[in-house]
Amino acid sequence: MPNYNGVWSISTQYQYAADWPSPPQRGIMGGGRTSAGATNVIQFINITTLGNASDFGDRTVTQARPSALSSATRGVFVGGQTGNTIDYITIASTGNATDFGDTTNNTYGGGSVSNGTRGVTHTATGSVDNTLEYITIASTGNASDFGNLTVARYVSDKACNSTTRGCIAGGVAAAHGSDVIDYITTASTGNATDFGNLSVGRSQGGGGGNSVRGVFGGGENAAQADVNTIDYITIASTGNATDFGDMLAANSGTIGALSGKTRLVFCGGSTGSRTDVMQYVTISSTGNSVDFGDLLAADNGVSTCGVSDAHGGIA
């Protein structure tokens, strides 16, 4: 950020705050599953520009399908398919993650939401579970009980958040391809409330958004077929999701999703085999996704809800 004299750099000065360039919006993914197996690699992008991901550092553990959440300064990776470790990074820097604490259960791709102060994660052990746990992002320590989802499920819930509300959608419940969307008031504790339904029931896929709109893309439907559907909700309301457009290809696996103020980037997944493709949509519009760049490697297990310093829970 510029200093109080409006100086962005030594050579450039700005008389008014409106003249200042917008700071970068950084998105970060941690962990995943490549052709070599589960990984601890953390990688990052600038959400506002197109291009390939760059190396950030490593998680303290090797895990596929972790969840993730963040404040404007700190990113937190929560568990994974076979573990319950929470670790954190400083978003503006690069380097390895530091241990934060533990959740009660593995996350197994559970959705995470945050309001910049508190993070809430759906934890599950690889079978249906409705447990929600929370942490205070600026501190360290083990997660605490928050409440329960309306429907027990697992495998890559999609999630989005505003500064007051978090929404968790889809997953595997009694069968593949749940269409249930739940919401919570992030600053409180208590059980989730029914929001509505996805336009297509699905597990896996990815989700994110800004403070107004949540967007969900891809996944695996009740017939366990890959889908390319993108749909959206207005977070402050309730009701069923509305069609947004399509992804570049039918895409399941665990898709990372990184949200900035205006753009959502879907990262990796599976389009018949693991893919390294990143693609984006403009959150406030509708339409099909557009190519963004490539991950460091083809990956179908990156953070289901990625870390960002500019997502809807911070705006």
NUKE-518138 format. One line per field, with one value per residue (C-alpha): residue in one letter; x, y, z. Coordinates in steps of 0.001 Angstrom, whole numbers, plus 524288, in hexadecimal, padded with zeros to 5 digits. Each point is the difference from the previous one (the first is absolute). Layout:
aa	a,...
east	X,...
north	Y,...
up	Z,...
This chain:
aa	m,p,n,y,n,g,v,w,s,i,s,t,q,y,q,y,a,a,d,w,p,s,p,p,q,r,g,i,m,g,g,g,r,t,s,a,g,a,t,n,v,i,q,f,i,n,i,t,t,l,g,n,a,s,d,f,g,d,r,t,v,t,q,a,r,p,s,a,l,s,s,a,t,r,g,v,f,v,g,g,q,t,g,n,t,i,d,y,i,t,i,a,s,t,g,n,a,t,d,f,g,d,t,t,n,n,t,y,g,g,g,s,v,s,n,g,t,r,g,v,t,h,t,a,t,g,s,v,d,n,t,l,e,y,i,t,i,a,s,t,g,n,a,s,d,f,g,n,l,t,v,a,r,y,v,s,d,k,a,c,n,s,t,t,r,g,c,i,a,g,g,v,a,a,a,h,g,s,d,v,i,d,y,i,t,t,a,s,t,g,n,a,t,d,f,g,n,l,s,v,g,r,s,q,g,g,g,g,g,n,s,v,r,g,v,f,g,g,g,e,n,a,a,q,a,d,v,n,t,i,d,y,i,t,i,a,s,t,g,n,a,t,d,f,g,d,m,l,a,a,n,s,g,t,i,g,a,l,s,g,k,t,r,l,v,f,c,g,g,s,t,g,s,r,t,d,v,m,q,y,v,t,i,s,s,t,g,n,s,v,d,f,g,d,l,l,a,a,d,n,g,v,s,t,c,g,v,s,d,a,h,g,g,i,a
east	80000,8047C,80420,7F885,80670,7F9E5,80D07,7FED2,80E56,80BD9,7FD26,7F123,7F794,7F135,7F8E1,7F31B,7FCBC,7F786,80C32,8072D,80171,7F854,808B4,801DF,7F5F8,80766,7FA1D,806D8,7FDD0,80602,8015C,7F995,80199,80877,80419,80A59,7F5AF,7FC62,8086F,803A5,802BC,7FA6F,7FE9B,7FAB9,7FA97,7FC44,7F14E,7FF22,80989,80100,80B72,80551,8011A,80CD6,805E5,7FD3C,8058F,7FB32,7F592,80472,7F8FB,7FD8C,7F163,7F65E,7F2D4,80305,7F6F1,8048B,7FBB3,80626,80027,805F0,80D70,8001D,7FC7A,7FC33,7FFFA,7F740,802C1,7FE2B,7FB79,8077D,803D7,7FB32,80BBB,7FD6D,80B3F,80154,807A9,80184,7F98F,80892,80C96,804BA,80538,7FC07,7F3E4,80036,7F81B,7F359,7F921,7F69B,7F1E1,7F86F,7FE0D,806A0,7FA02,7FF5B,7FD43,7F67F,7FBB2,805D1,7FB22,8052D,7FC82,80E18,80031,7FA36,80129,7F5EF,80261,7F78D,80821,7FD82,807D9,7FD19,7F207,7F42A,80145,7F978,80A35,803B6,80BF0,805CD,80CC0,80419,808D8,80965,80305,8048A,7F9F8,7F6BB,7F2C5,7F3AC,7F251,7F73F,7F3C5,7FAFD,7FBF1,7F1C8,8044D,80BC7,80926,80E2A,808ED,8027B,7F4DA,8007C,7FFD0,7FEE7,7FEC8,7FC74,80492,7F495,7FBA2,80675,7F995,803E4,7FA72,7FFC3,80829,7FD1C,7F4A0,7F7FB,803FE,808FF,7FC17,7F94A,7F98E,7FE6D,804E5,80123,803B4,80555,8022F,80EC8,801DA,7F6C1,7FF54,7F4A1,7FA71,7FF20,7F32E,7FAF1,802B5,7FADF,8052D,80A5A,7FB47,806EE,80293,80E74,80B90,80DBB,8015C,803BE,7F996,80296,7FB72,7FFE6,7F81D,7F373,80014,8047C,803E8,8013E,80634,8022B,7FEFC,7FA92,7F14B,7F769,80384,80E6A,801C2,8082F,7F86A,803E9,7F502,802AA,7F51B,7FEA0,7F8A4,7FDF6,8061E,7F780,7F37E,7FB4E,7FB33,8049A,80C2C,7FEE0,80782,80C34,80689,80941,80DF4,8099F,7FD23,7F886,80870,7FF7C,80A94,80288,800A5,806CE,7F8C8,80637,7F7D2,803DD,7F77A,7FAFD,805A5,7FF0B,80A77,7FD84,80C94,802AD,7F6AF,7FD96,7FB24,801A9,80D83,8067B,8010F,808DE,7F688,7FB9F,7F3EA,7F8A2,7F2E6,7FC1C,7F7C8,7F61F,7FCBA,7FBCC,80685,8097F,80D5F,80C56,80DC8,808B0,80CCB,8059B,8030A,80DB7,7FB14,7F361,7F888,7F28C,80126,803A7,7F9DA,7F157,7FE85,80C73,806D5,7FE5E,80272,7F405,7F4D6,7F1E2,801A2,80A13,7F9DC
north	80000,80E21,807B6,80B91,8096C,7F894,7FA8A,7F2D6,7FF6B,808C0,804B6,80125,808D8,80113,80C1E,7F948,7F2A5,7FD5C,80107,7F52C,7F345,7F4A1,7F6F1,7F23C,7F5D2,7F391,7F271,7F44E,7F14C,7F637,7F158,7F787,7F363,7FEF8,7F3F8,7FDA7,7FFB6,8096F,80C2F,80ABB,80A3A,80DC0,8084B,80D90,808FE,80E41,7FEF5,80CD5,7FBE1,7F3F7,7F6A9,7F384,7FCE4,80213,7F865,8058D,7F5A5,7F397,7FBFC,7F9A7,7F397,7F8F0,7FF90,7FF19,806DA,809AA,80B45,80E0B,80D45,80D31,80DB9,80B39,7FC71,7F1A8,7F3B3,7F390,7F22E,7F677,7F179,7F793,7F2AC,7F870,80A30,80A9F,8093D,80E9B,80879,80E1F,8095C,80EA7,802FD,80B70,7F83B,7F2EC,7F4B5,7F3A8,7FEE1,7FFD7,7F708,80619,7F4CE,7F4F9,7FD65,7F4DF,7F8E4,7FF6C,809CF,7F721,80B7B,806C0,80DCE,80B60,80DF0,80BE7,80DFF,8047E,7FD64,7F276,7F41A,7F508,7F2B6,7F421,7F485,7F1D4,7F37F,7FA30,7FC6B,808AF,809A5,80CEB,805D0,80E55,80517,80D9E,80702,80E0E,802AE,80984,7F66F,7F1E1,7F436,7F4B9,801CB,800CF,7FAFA,8095E,7F7F4,7F70D,80051,7FD04,7F3E3,7F778,7FE9F,7FFC3,801D0,80D9D,80899,80CC0,80C5F,80ECA,80AF3,80E0E,807AC,7FA9D,7F33D,7F392,7F672,7F1B6,7F86A,7F23A,7F425,7F18B,7FD83,7F372,7FF58,80768,80D5F,80713,80CB1,8059B,80DBD,803B3,80CE2,8047F,80D0F,7FF4F,80891,7F7B1,7F17D,7F6E6,7F6D0,80352,803FB,7FB86,809F0,7F905,7F6B2,7FFAB,7FFC1,7F2E5,7F748,7FCD7,7FCB2,80540,80BF0,80D4E,80C59,80DE9,80DC4,80E0F,805DB,80016,7F3E4,7F1F7,7F7F6,7F117,7F8A5,7F21A,7F37B,7F24D,7FDD6,7F55D,7F6DB,80297,806DF,80C5F,80C98,80D41,807A6,80CFE,805EC,80B34,804FD,80D2D,7FD9F,80961,7F96B,7F1F9,7F7FC,7F6CA,8024F,805A7,7FBDB,8083E,7F942,7F4BD,7FC5A,7FD89,7F164,7F6C6,80000,7F84A,7FC74,809E7,80D48,80B27,80CFF,80D54,80C51,80E2E,80C19,7FDB7,7F320,7F1AC,7F67C,7F14B,7F827,7F219,7F49E,7F4A3,80074,7F166,800EC,809D2,80D8C,80BAB,809A4,80C1A,8072B,80BEA,806EA,80DE6,7FE3F,80AE2,7FB87,7F315,7F835,7F515,7FF4A,804AF,7FA6A,80638,7F842,7F376,7FA3F,7FB31,7F22F,7F934,7FEDF,7FB00,801EC,80E3D,8080C,7FF37,80DE3,80776,80AAC,80E05,80D81,80574,7F62D,8033A,7FE04,80AE6,809C8
up	80000,7FE0F,80BE3,805A6,7F674,7F4B7,7FB9A,7F936,7FBFE,80022,7F240,80035,8087E,800DA,804A9,8030C,80581,7F404,7F78E,80723,7F894,805B6,80800,7FACB,803FA,80327,7FF99,80618,7FF20,80964,7FEA7,7F5C9,7F88F,7F3DB,7F858,80A7F,80AD0,80AD2,800C7,809A2,7F585,801C5,7F3AF,7FD46,7F58D,7FEA6,7FDD9,7F881,7F555,7F758,800EA,805AA,80E73,80754,80B4C,80D88,8093B,8068C,809BB,80CAE,7FB82,7F335,7FD4F,7F4D8,800EE,80AC6,80290,8017F,8051F,8025E,8054B,7F84E,80549,803FA,7F891,80722,7FA56,80718,80044,7F40E,7FBBF,80A60,80A19,80937,80077,7FEC7,7FB5C,7FBB2,7F771,7FE9D,7F2F9,7FBDB,801A7,7FAFA,80817,806EC,80866,80EEC,808CA,80509,80722,7FCC7,7FC89,80665,7F308,7F2D3,7F693,7F3FE,7F723,8091E,7FD22,80799,801B7,80733,80338,8012E,80E9F,801B8,7F740,7FFDE,7F9AD,7FD68,804C3,7FC19,80117,7F2A1,8033B,80177,80B30,80352,8093A,7FF04,8076C,8011C,802A6,80259,7F458,806A6,80B02,80078,806A0,7FDAE,7F99B,8085D,7FD8F,7F877,7FD10,7F547,7F1C5,7FCCB,7F866,8032B,7F461,7FB9A,7F430,7FB5F,80426,7F88A,80839,7FF3A,809DC,8028A,80BD6,807E3,7F9C9,7FB06,7F67B,7FE26,7F470,7FA80,80375,801D3,80942,7FF85,7F1AB,7F6DE,7FB86,80B29,7FBC5,80DB7,802FE,80E70,80640,80D05,806AA,80109,80C0E,80836,802DC,7FD61,7F5F2,7F194,7F999,7F2D0,7F531,7F3E3,7F5AD,7F584,7F1EC,7FEB4,80BC1,800CE,80868,7FDFA,7F738,80568,804FF,80444,7FD78,80470,80B29,7F7E8,7F77D,801A5,7F414,7FF45,7F4AA,7FB64,807BF,7FF15,7FF33,805DD,7F4BD,80311,7F2FB,7FEAE,7FE09,7FA94,80664,806B9,80832,8099A,80BCC,80679,80D5B,807D8,7FB63,7FFC6,7F473,7F57E,7F7ED,7F246,7F3E1,7FDBE,7F463,7FD55,80321,7F4E2,80149,808D2,80C1A,80C96,8098F,80AA8,7F94F,806CE,7FFF7,80287,80124,7FE96,80001,7F238,7FB15,803F7,7FB4C,7FF6D,80131,7FB7C,80180,7F6E7,7F1FA,7FDAD,80607,80908,7FA46,8028F,7F9D3,80767,7FAF9,804A8,7FFEF,80345,80C32,7FDC4,7F228,7FA07,7F53C,7FD52,80666,7F911,80072,80A77,7FFD3,80585,80D50,8030D,7FD19,7FC43,80CC9,803E4,80E8F,80279,80AED,7FDFC,804EF,7FD34,807A6,7FB57,805A1,7F90F,800DD,8035A,80E95,8007F,7F695
